[in-house]
């Protein structure tokens, strides 16, 4: 038994993070634990007590064993809980339970945290244990998150638990009605943004009263197009509006697309469409996405590498206006429309540049001159030109002469936000190295992907970024396993068990009543037992309520036939037995070639298994041999389905 360690607190070191419970201890403590303990506890958790007040204590983990002998370096978080002690006692704890569930109350509403589970998985690495009613503080990117631990492990409600190497069910509870109201208001707005409508080929969407992106009331209306289902060489997005200069559209490869961070846009098309309007052409803004572009090919390749990542298979479209509200039309097609030239039967109005039929031109000209509005908003064009080309922009301590220079920079900017495919947090992508680019990952994803998880199938520890490749190995093993399955089904039509290799090809259960120990070279005794069984089935039935045998009076009440009819019926049943040779079949000249079939009644469990086999076979997803193997290894339909999903290869359609 290890006696408590008495240590002095070193308050002059900055080697520990302030918001953590991991202390730096002297090396002799580890030596004593190793010498005393048969098995080293994991994780190492200590009860630390203020020597001046034994009622003031808490629990800590260990960062490292590198402090001076007799000294301990504590994080300020632990120091404050112990009321800034000078001397402490340390005692190893062996029976701290694992956290199974946590109920946590954030002290404020943190709108930037979209998923608390992923956030805490990433940010609680500085903590070893949680204490009930404690306020855990997390510092991240200059922000502090204060979380009250209200309950640990549900009804058990333990006072302290370890959060290392455990799966935790997380319940986030608002602190009060005010915070709950803020959360509901945010969720309402967030739902409008996140509930993204998918556009299909040829679909047209009319958006009413679209707000300016400069307005504080602006809520992006986002649309998405599935590029995996798009079997055309091009994707064309068309934008139409009454004042086309005032409307624009950006397209990105992830849902975090913004006006500053996008891949395709209509922002450069104002000069071209104004000239087209003056020439009398019908105008619209278009974005053409070529599926042979390297960017799209890489995105499609990532879809194959990470099939579970839904974001990878979509392009995201955000239309917006510059000034005021406006109705716009958004259309998705597979080829660009030809421009309409001036018709010989029409005259172009010099005021609005519209094509007017000759017969109506005088009336239109009179009305048009009374109006003051011009179809080309020159003031707005000048404003947009200044914003896009004349203003200087800054990012990452760099100056950019035009808006488009900054947009190009944003694709590789370390501060650009993205959703990590491994931790699922929205974080800066960080500065990419050559290795990151080679692996087609952001720097954050590459670092995050180096963390390990346990494969749920083989229990091996695998890096997150290698899990997709690792699972392909299991898929190859699955193919080999399926190819090796040879299931010789029992020749009883009503049975789905495996044949035991007897002469009739029946399973042990079906062959049992026919077995005799006597020598029977001519199979006459075997024939008489089969005959007796068939006669009982056809005349009296088996008497089992679950029976579905078509050649049983219980399973098929229509079989109430005469002796003569039953004799003829039985001759047909014997004709389905090709091996071994029965005297009756030799007499009737039945071929020796063929697969045996018999129709014997079975018990309830075998009957149920046959029903499940018929259901699974009717789904058409798997081969008969694989389904029979699944039923052999499982006791019910649900278990068999789970086994098939994990171990079977679906038939190609």
N, C-alpha and C positions, 0 to 999 in steps of 0.2 A: 504494500500500500504506500503510495507516494504522499509524503507530508506536504502541506501547503508551502508554496515558495513566497518568501518575503522580499519585496523589491522596492526600489526607489523610482519615482517617476521622473524621467528626463523631459523637461519642458522646453529644451533649447534646440530640439532637432526638428527639421522640416521634411523628414524622410517618409512620412505617412500622409495620406490624403486626409483632409480635415473631416469630411463626412464619410466615415467608414467605421467598422468595428474590428478591423484587423490591426493588431498591435505588432510591434517588433520586440521580440523576447531574446534573452541571452541563450547562447548555444548549450550551456550546461543543462537547461531544462529539457531540451530534446534528448540529450544523452541519458538523463535519468529516466525519462519516459520509455525510451527504447530498452534500457536495461531492466526495467521493472515490468513492462507490459509484454505478454505473450504475443498479442496481436495489436498493432498500432491502430487506435481509433481513427476513423475518417468521417467527417473532418475533425481536426483537433479543436475542441471548444473548452474554454476555461471560464470558471466563475471568478470574477475579480471583485474584491471587497476593499472599501476604504478602511485603512487601519484605525483611523480616528473615530469611525462610526460603523460598527459591524452591520448595521441595518441598511447601509447604503452599498448596494452591489449591483452588478449587471453581468452579462455574458459576452465574451469576445472570441474572435477567431485569431488566426496568426497570419501575418504577412510574411515574415521571415525570422530566422533565429540569428541575428547579427548584432544585437545591441551589446553594450559593455556588460561584464558580469555584475549581477546585482541591480541592473537597471532595466526599466521597461519604457518604451516610447509609445505613448497613447495618442490616437487621433483626438482632435478637440471635441468631437461628438461624444466619445467615451469619457473624456475628461470632465465635460459638463455634467454628464449623468452621475459621475462619482463625486461631484461637488469639488473639483480641482484638488485632488489629494496629493500629498507629498510621498506617502508610503502606502503600498497596497499589498494584499496577499492574493496569491493565485492558486487555484485548485482545479485539477483536471476533471471535467465532467464526462461521464461515459454513457449516460442514459438520456441525452437530449433527443426527443422524438423528431422525426422528419415532418416538415410542413406538408399537409395534404390539401388544405384549403385555407385561403386568407380572405378576410373581409376588410377592405381598406377604404378609408375616407380621405380623399384629397382635401386639404384645408382651403384651397381656392379652386376656381374653375380654370383648368389649363387647356385652352382651346387648341394648342398646337399638338397635343397628344391625341392621336386618332385611335390608337389601340393600346390600352394599358398593359395587356399581357405581353405583347412584343416589346413594349417600352421597358417594362420592368425586367424581362429576361435579359435585356441588353445592359441596363443601367444598375442593377442590383449586385453586380459582380464585386463591389467593395464591401458587401455585407455577408456575414456567415450565418447569423441568427436574427430572428425577429422576436421582439417581446410584446406581449399584449399591452395595449394602451400607450405604447411608445409612439413618438413622432419620428419617423424615418425621414432623413433629409437626403435628397439626391441633387448633386450639382452637375449641370450639363450645359456646355456652351454658354457659360455666364448666367444661366438661369438656375434658380433653386426651386425644387419641388418638395413640398412638405406633405407627408402622408401619415395619417394616424392608423395604426394597426388596431382595428376594433375587435376582431375575433380570429382565432387560430384553430383550425381543424374542426370547424362547425360545432356540433353539440358537445364534443369533448372539451372545447374551449381551453386548451392548454395555455400556460403562461409564457412559454418560450419554445421555439422550434427552429431546427436547422433548415436552411433553404438551399443547401448544396446538394447537387445530384438528386433532385426529386421533382416530380411532376405536381404542379400546384394548380388547383381550381381557384380562379380569381374572381372575386365579387367586388365591384367598385360601387360605393354608396355615396351619394352627395352629402356634404356636411350639413346643409340646412336647406330650407325652402328657396332661399335666394339663389344659392348655387345650383339647385335643381332647376330653377326657372331659366338660369343662364344656359344650362346644359340642353334643355328642351328647345330653347330658341336657336341655339347653335345647330342642334340636330336637324331642326326644320330646314334651315338654310343649307346645311351640309347635304341633306338628302336631295335637295333640288339640284345640287352640283353633281353628286355621286350617282344619281339614278340616270345613267347615260342611255339615251335612246339609240338603238342600232339602225342604220340606214341600209336598205337593200338596193340591188341594181335597179335603176329606173325610178326609185322613190323620190318624191318631191315633198319638201316640208315648207310650209308657210309660217313664218315666225312673226307674230304681231308685237308691235311696240317694243322692239329690241332697244335696250338702253345703251347709252354711250359708256365706253369702258372708263371714261374719266369721271363718271358720276359715282358718288358714294353708294348709290343704290344698285349699282351694277352687279348682277349675279350671272356668271357665265352660263350660257346654254350650250352644253357640250353634246356632240354626236360622235358615233363611232362607226367604223366600217371594218368588217372582218376580212382581212386580206388572205386568210387561209381558204375561205370559201370563194374568193374572187378568182375565177378561172379565165380571166381576160388579161391581155398583155398590158392594158393601161386602166387606170382609174382616173376619171375626170370629175371634178367637183365644180359645179356651176353656181354662181351667186348672182341674183338679180334683185334690183331695188329701184324705187322711183328716182332717188338721187344716188346713183351708183358711186359717185365720188365719196359719199358719206359712209359707205358700207365696205367692209373688208372681212377677210377670213384668214385664219391661220390653222395649220395642220401640224400635229406633232406625233411622235411615236410612243408617247406615254401619257397618262391622264394628267400629268403636271404641266401640260403645255400652257404657255402664257404668250402674251404679245412679244415679250423680250426673248423667250426661249421656245423656238419653234423650228420646224424643218422646212415647211413649205408655206407660202403666203401669197396674197394678192396685192401686197403693199406697193409693188413697183408698177402696177398696171394703169394708174390714173392717166398718165400722158398718152398711152396707146388708146385707151377707150375714149378719151376726149377727141382725139383725131378721128376715130371711127364714127363718133356721133356727128361730127362736122361733115363727114363724107356720106352721111345718110345710112349708115349700116346699123342694124340692130346690135345692141351691145350687152355684154354680160362679162363678169369677171370669172376666170377659170383657173383651176389648179390641175395640172396634169401630173399624175404619179406614174412613172414608168417602172414596171415590175422587174426590169433588168438592171435597175440602179443598184449599186453595191449596197447602199443603206437598206433597201427593201429586201435584197437577197440575204443580207446578214440577219435581218429581223425574222425572215421566214426560217432561216437555219436555227435561230434561237428557239423558235416555236417547236422544232423537232427535238432540240436538246432538252428543253424544259416544257414538256407538254402540259404540266399543271399550272404554268404561269399564264393566266388568262390575258393579262395586259399585253403580252407579246404578240398576240394574233390580231391586234386592232390598230388602226390609225384613228386619231382623235381630232375632231373638227370643232373649232370655236369661231362662230361669226360674231361680229361686233360693229358698232357704229362709232363715229367720232363726235358728232354733235346731236343732242336731242334723241327722241325716240323715232323709230322708223320700222315699217314692215319690210321684211326681206324674204326672198325665196331661195331655198337651198336645194340643189338637185345632185344626184349621184348617177353618172352614166359611164359607159365604157368607151366612148369615142367622142371627140370634139365635133360640135356642129360646124358646118360650113357657114361663113358669114353671108348675110343677105345683102346683095348689091342693090343699087337704085333701080327700080322698075321703070320701064318706059311709060307706063300709065300713071306714074306718080311724080309729084314735084316735091323737092326738099324745101321745107320752110326755113328761111334765113334766120328766123328768130329762135325757134326751138329745135331746129335740125331734124324734125320728124318727117317721114315720108307720108304725103297726103295725096289721095286720089285727085286727079285733075278737076273733076266735076265739083269737088267740095273745097278746093283750095281757097277761093275768094272768101268764103264764109269763115274758114279756119284762120286766114290771115288777119281778118278784121278782129276776131276774138283774141288771137295770139298777141297782137300789138297792144291790146288793152292790158294784158297781163304784164307784170313787172319781173316775174321770176325767169331766170335763165336755167336751162337744163344742165349747164356746166357751171358749177359753183366755184368760180375763180378764187374767191377769198379762202374757201376751205382748201382748195388745191395749194394755194400759197402757204397756208398754215401747215398742211401736211408736209409740204416740201421742206419747210424750215425744221419741222420736227424730225424728219427722216434723214435729211442731208446736211443741214446747216449747223445744227446743234452738236456740241461735243458731249460725249458720254464717258462715264468713268466706271470701272469695275476692276477689282483686284489691283488697285494702285496703278492702273493703266488708263490712258486716254484713248478714245476712239473717235475718229473724225466724223463718222456717220453712224446712224442707228443700225445699219446692216452689218457694219464691222463689229459692233457689239454683239449682235445676234450670232455671228459666226464664232465669236469668242465664247459665248454661253454654252455651246455644245461641249467644250472641254474645260469650262471654268470650274475650279475646285469648289466654289461655293454653290454651284447649281444643285438644286434639290432633286432627289430621285428616290424612288422606293426600292430599298435593297431587297433583292429576291430571296435572300437568306434570313435576315432578321425581320423583314417586312416593316421596318421603320422608314419614315421619310427623313432622310439625312443628306448632307452635302456629299457629292460624289468624290471629292478630293482630287488631288493632282495625280493623273494616271502615269504610271511608269511603262516602259516597253513591255514588261511582263503582263501588266494589266491589259494592255492593248492586244497582245498576242492571245490572251485567254478571252478576249471580248467581254471584259468585266470592268466596272469602275474600280478605283483604288479601294474604296470602302468595301465593295462587294468581294474583292480579292482577299482583303484582310479578314472580313467576316466569314468568307467561305473557307478559310483555313481552320476555323473552329470545327470541332468534331461532334458528331451525333452517333447514336447507336442504331444500326440497321435493324428494323423491326422483324426482319426475316431470319437473319443469321447471327444477330447480336454482335457483329463486328463493329469496331469503332472506325468510322469513315468521315473524312472531311466533307463538310457540307457541299462544297463545289464539286466533289467527286461522287455524290450520291446518285446523280442521274446515270453516270457511267457504271457505277456499282450495281444499280438496279437492272441495267441491261445484261449484266452477267447472270443475274437471277433469271432474266427472261430467256437467255440462252440455255440455262440449266433446265428451265421449264419446258423448252422445246425438246431437249434430249429426253427428259422424263416422260413426256407425252408420247414421243416416238417409241419408247421402250415398253409402253403399256400394251400387253396382249391379254385380253380378258376372254376366256372361253366360257360363254354363258351357259348356264344349265339349259338342257334341251326342253325342259318344261316351259311351255309358253307363258304360264302364270307365275313364273319364278324369275327373279333377277339375280340369284346367287351365282357363284362361280362353280363350274363343273369340277367334280372331284376326280375325273379321269376313269370312271367306270365304263363298262361296255356301252351303256345307253347314253352316256354323256350327261348324266344327271348330277346334281349336287348331292351331298351326303344326306341332306334332309329329305329330298324327294326320292332317293334310291333306297333309303332305309327300309320301308315296308316291303320292298321287292327282294331284299337280300335273303339268301338261304345258304347254309353251310354245306349242303349236299352237292355231290358231283352232278353236273347237268350239261353234258356235252352237246345235246341236241337243242338246248334252250326251251324244251317243252314245259319244264316247271316254271321258268321265267315267264313264258307266254301265258300260262294259266293264272299266275299272280296278276299280271297286267289285265287279263280278261276279267278276273274277279273284281279288280278295282274299278274298271270301267263300268261293269254291270251295276255295281252298287251306286256309282255316281249317276248313271243314266236313269235308274229306276227309283231309288230312295233319296239320293242326294246326300250331301255331307252334313246337312243340318246347321251349317255355320252362317250366321246372318251377314257376315262381311263378304261371303263368297261371290265372285264375279266370273267364275268359270263357265264358259258357254256350253261345255259338255258336262254339266252337273244340273240335276233337277232342282237343287236349291238356288244356284246362281242363275239358272235360266229356266223359269217355270214352264216355258213353252215346250220343254222336252218330254212332256207327258205322252209318250208314244207307246205303241204296242211292242210285244216281244220281237216280232218279225222286223219292225222298223228299227228297233234298237240293235238287232243283230247286223243289219245292213250298215247302220251308222258305225258300229264297232269295227266292221271290216275296213271302212274308210280310215278310222283312227289307226288301225294296225298298219295300213299302207304307208303311214308317215314314219314308220320305224324301219330304217334301212340296215342298221347294224346294231346288235348282232343279228344273224339270220334266224328268224323265227319260222317254225314249220308252216304256219298259216301263210306267210309271205312267199315261201318257196312254192307252196301249192298254187298261190294266185299269181305267181310270176312277177312279183314286185322287184324293181331294180335295186341293186346293191348300192348304187350311187345316189347320193343325196344327203341332206342334213336331217338328222332325227328331230321329230317334234312329237311331244306328248302333251296331254291336257289333264294334269292331275290337280286336285284341290290342294291348297296350301294353308298354313296357319295365318293368323291375323297379321303378324309382323312382316312376314314375307309378302302378303297381299298388299299391305301399305307400301312396302318398298317398291313393288311393281307399279303402283299408282304414281308414286313420286318419279319413277323412271319414265313413265309415259308423259308426265307433265314436263319434265326437263327436256325430254326428246322433242316434244312439240314446240319448245322455244326455238329449236333449230340452231343453237349457238355452239353446241359441242358434239363430238362424235359419240356413238353408242358406247364404245369401249371406255372412254374417259368418264362418262356418266355412271356406268356400272362400277367403275373403280371408286368413284366418289361415294356411291351408296354403300359400297363394301366397307369403306373406312369411316362412315358417319351413320348416326342413328336416326336422323330426321332430315326433312327436305331443306330446312334453313341451314343446318350445318353442312349439308352437301353443296348447297349454293355457295356458301362461303369458301369451302374447299376448292370448288371449281374456279372461283374468282382468283384465288391465290395460286393455284397450281396448274390450271388447265389453259390450253391455248384455244381461243375461239376459232371456229371454222371461218375461212375467208369467204366473203359473200360473192 
